[in-house]
């Protein structure tokens, strides 16, 4: 056999024999006041961590060493060591923190505080609150532009997406969307900002440069009343071609062509699907189902649900990273 073929066969064998990437998922359980830890190789819960009251927003630090969880009824952010799976610190926030986001360097954190209509700015290195931004009523959705210059917050009752300059911490634009906006997500190339409106039943497509709505994604599921279709969480592939949208009590995740903005498929998941996260290799998407108390695992390429994992009561948020 020629040397090149031998090398090719050996490389193929080595790739096939190599173990799959090892990831770990953390799920916040809003009612049981716990965080479930899921091993993505065995698809099992390997630990349950007791946290504060009403955990919701949850995210790994950029270096993957810690998991931060917003415990709304305790008015704080708890910090879990990903290696020991123990709470090791708390971060200051305003009353009833819900969702949050970090800058690309993982140095600054922005927290939506639902009860006082502010976004808290936290220095993660100093573990200190360094500012607040007054926003609309019941702030929730949080995301930051790929270049780090614009922070987006959605206010559920004001029905707006607020554009905040991260340098001045001032609102520079307000974009009106449909009723009860819950989540916001940028495309990686910054060409679009997507905002889900739970009661409006739509996802607004916003031009971040013009700061105006250029289109809307709507949903139609045979046999379901339109008011039962309530978009919340959004997940978008890195190439910007495919998006997945959690539809709440419709118990489905919509698969959307992110270029044409057309729904191509609906995936039946658990009851009241809420938030989601991809494994770092984007092979799988995990979604939380609040009423059925489980997590659905979606094969991204096949666009198929392959597994259901039981977790705590009212699973809400999820974050995934490499195993420490």
N, C-alpha and C positions, 0 to 999 in steps of 0.2 A: 504494500500500500504506500503511495507517495507520501512524503513527509508532511505536506500541507494538509492532506486528508486526515492523517493520523492526528495532527494538532487540532484540526477542526472537530474530530470525533471526541478527543479528550476534553476539549473545551465544552462541548455540548454535554458530555457526561458529568463534568464537574458542576456545570450550571444546574443540571437536573438533580444532582446529589446534594447541592448546597441547601441548607435549611432556609425556610422562609424567614423574612424579616420579622423580628419580634417586637410587637407593640403592646401598649397597655392603654386601656380606656378608663376614664373616671366619670361616673354618672352621679349627678346630684339628685337626691330623692327628696322632693319638697315636703312631703308629709311625714315621712319616717325620720327626718333630720339625720340622714346618713349619706355617705358617698359609697357607691359600689365600685369595686375595682374589677375590671374584666381583662382576662388574658386573651389576646386575639389569636393565639395559636390553638388553644383548647376550646375557646369560646365559652369559658366558664367564669363565674364570679369567684375570685380568689381571696377577696377581703372585703369587709364592710367597715367603714370608718365612721364613728359617731362624730357629728359636727354640731354646729349651733342650730338655732331655730330658723326654719324655712330656707334651706339652701337652694339657690337657683343658678345664677350665672357661674360658670366654672371654666377655667382655662389654665393650661400649663404656662409657666414662665418661658421666655424665649429659649433659655438654655436647657429646658426640660428637667431641671432639678427639683422644681416645686410645682404644686398645683394650688391655685388660688380659687376660693369659692366664696361667693357673696351670700352671707347668711342674713337675710333681710330683716327678720324680727329681732336680731341682735345688733343691727346697725353697724356691721363691721365686715371685713374681708378676712377669712381665716386662711392661713398658709400651711399646706401639707407638704412634708418632705417626701418626695417620690420614692426615695430609697427605703426609708423606715416606715413610711405610711402613717406617720404621726403628725399631729398639729404642732407646729413649732413657732408660730408667730401669728400676729394679727396686724391688719393694716387699717388705718382710719378711713372712714367714709362718712357720707351723710346718712340721714334716716332712710331705711328700706332700700339698700343697694340691690340692683337687679342684674343688669348686664354690664359688662365692661370690656375694654379693649386696651391693647398696649401699642406703643410705638415699635418700629422695626427693631430697634436696639434693645428693647426690653427694659428701658430705663424709666419710662413714664407710663403711668396707667391712668385711664380715664373711666370713671364709674358713674353710671346713671342712678341717681337716687330718686326713687319714685315718689316719696312723700314730701319732698321740699322743692321739687322742680329745679334741681341743679345737677350739674355734672361736676364731680370732684376730681381734681388733678392730684395724683400721688407720685412722689419721687420714690421709686422702688428701691434704689440703693440706700437712701436715707430712711426709708420706711416712714415718710412724713407727708402730710397733706400740704400741698403748696399753692392751692388755689381752687376757686369754684367758678363755674360759668352758669349764669341763670338762663334756663331754657323754658320750653313750654310745659304744659300740665301733664303729669305722669310720664316722665321720660323713661324710655326703655332701650330701644335699639341703639347699638354703638358699633361703629366701624371707623377705620382710618384709611385715607387714600394711600395708594401704593407709594407715592412720593413723600408721605408723612406730613404734608402741608395742611390738609383739611381733615377735620374730625367731623363725623356725622352722628347726630343724635336724633332719634325719632321720639315725638311726644304723642302718647296715645290719645289724649283728650283734645289737644290742640290740632291734631291731624296734620302734623308738619314734619318734614325732614329739615333739621337745622344744620347749616354749614358753618363750622367753627374754625377760624384760623388758629392753628396750633401755636403760632409764634406770639400772637397778640392775645389769644384766648377770648376773642370777640366773635360774635355771630356776624357773618358777612352775607348770609342769604337764608331765606326761609322758603321752602317749597311745599306747597299744599298738596297732600295726597288724599287717598280715600280713608274711610273711617278706621280708627284704631291701628295705626302703624306699629308693628311689633319688631321688625328685624330689617337690617340694611346690609347690603353686600356689594362691594366694588368688583368689577371685572379686573383681572390682573393688569390689563393694559390701560386702565383708567378711562376707557371709552364709555362705560355705563355704570350707573349706580342703580341697584334694584332695591325697592322697599316694599315689604309685604304689608297689606292692610287686612287685618283679621276680620273685622265686621264688614268692611267694604267688599271683601271677597276677591281682591285683585292684587297683582304685583305691579307697581309703577316702575317704568323705565325712565330714569332721569339722565339727561346729558349733564355731566359734572362741570363742563366748561360754561355752557349756557345757563345752567342751573334752572332747568325747566323740564317738565314731564313731556317726553316724546312719544310715549306709547304705554299700553297696559296689557298685561297678561290676564286673561280670564279663564275660568274653568267650568267644565260642564260634565258632570258624571251622571249617566242614566240611572234613574231610580232615587236620586238624592235631591232634596230641596236645596236651592241655591244658598240659603242661609246656613246650611250645614257645612258648607265648604268655606273653611276659614284659614287662609294662608298664614303661616307663622315662620318657621325656620327656613333658611335658604342655604344650599350648598352648591358651589360652582366649581367645575374642574379647572385645573390650572391653565389649560389651553383655551378656556373661555368658550368652549363649544357646547357643553352640556350643563344644565342646571337641574337640581332636584329641589322641590318645594314641598314642605310638610303642610298638609291641609287639615290639621286639627281633627275635629269630630267627624270629618269625612273618612277618617281611618285610611287615608291613602297618601302616597307621595307622588306628586306629578313629576314626570320626566319632561324637560323642556329643551327644545333646540334653542340654544342661547343666541344664535345668529338671527333666526327667523322669528323668535319669540313664540313659537307654536308648541303646544303640548303634544307630545308624541306618544305618551303612554301614562297609565296610572298603575301604581304598584300598591296592592292591598297589604297593609301592615297591621300593627296593633291598634288599640283604641285611643283616640285623641293624640295623634302623633304631634310632637312638639318641636324639638331641636335635633341637630345632627352634626356629625363630623366625619371627615374622611380619615382612613389610615394614611400615614405619610406617603405611601406608594400609590395611593388612590385606587387600590384594588377593591376596597370595601368602603361602604358608607354605613355608619351606624346611626339609627334614629331612635329617639326616646318616645315611648308610648305611655302617656300619663295615667290613663284610666285602667289599662290592662297590666300596668306595673311591669313592663318588659321593654326590651330593646330588640329591634329588628335589624338584622344584618343583610345589607344589599350588596350583591355582586355588581360592581359598577359596569364592567364590560358587558355582562350578560343582561344587565338591567332586570335583575331577578332577586327576590327575597330568598335567602338560603338558610336562615337560622333565626330562632327567637330565644332570647336569654332573659330569664326572670331576674328582676332586681328588687329594689325597695319600693315603698309606696310613693306614687306620683313622681316618677322619674321626669326630670325637667331638662337639665343641661347635660352636655357631654363634651369631653375633650380627650384627644388621643395623641400620643407621642411614642417615641422609642422607649423601650424598657431601660431603666437606669442601670 
